[in-house]
Amino acid sequence: MYEYELQQLRSADLIRRADQERIARQAARGTRAARREAARRTVGADPHTDRPRRHRFARTA
């Protein structure tokens, strides 16, 4: 009986941890989505620097 109760406690703890991690992932996903939406609403603002995406000259081998 003792092992059964111990297993039940472990299982409940794993389920609780999984729920907490899921809630944390959802919160992080929500903040990222809000940040992207705010950046999208900003007219003419580039989320990165004014630096060109590629190098001016090809790199030598």
N, C-alpha and C positions, 0 to 999 in steps of 0.2 A: 504494500500500500504506500509506503514511503517513497519508493522509486516512481510510482505513478504520479503522486502529487508533485514531486520534483520535476518530472517531465512536463507536467501541466504548467508549472511556474516558468520553466524555460521557454516553452512554446508561447505563453502569453507575453513574455519579455521580448521574444523575437518579433512577434506580431506588433507589439507596441513600438519597437525600434523601427520597424519597416514603415509604420504609419508616420512616425516623426520624420523619417528621411523623405517620404513621399510629400509631406506637407512642406518641408524645406525646399525640395526641388520645385514644387509648384510656386512657392513664393519667389524663388530666384527667377523662374521662367516669367512670372508676372512682372517683376521689376525690369527684366531685359526687354520685354515687350513694350512696357511703358516708355522706356528709354528710347527704343527704336521709333515709337510713335511720336514722341516729342521731337526727335531729330528729323523725322519726316515732315512735321508741321513747320519746322523752322525753314523759312523760305531762303534759298540761296546759300545756306550754310552747308559746307562739306564736313562730314564727320571726321575726316582726316586732315592732314596738313596740306599746304599748297605744293608740296613736293611732287615732282612727276613720278608716275608709277614705275617707269623703266629707267635704266641708266642711259645717259646721253650717248655713251660710246659702248660698243660691244667689248666684252672682256676678252683679253687675249688668253690663249690656251697655254 
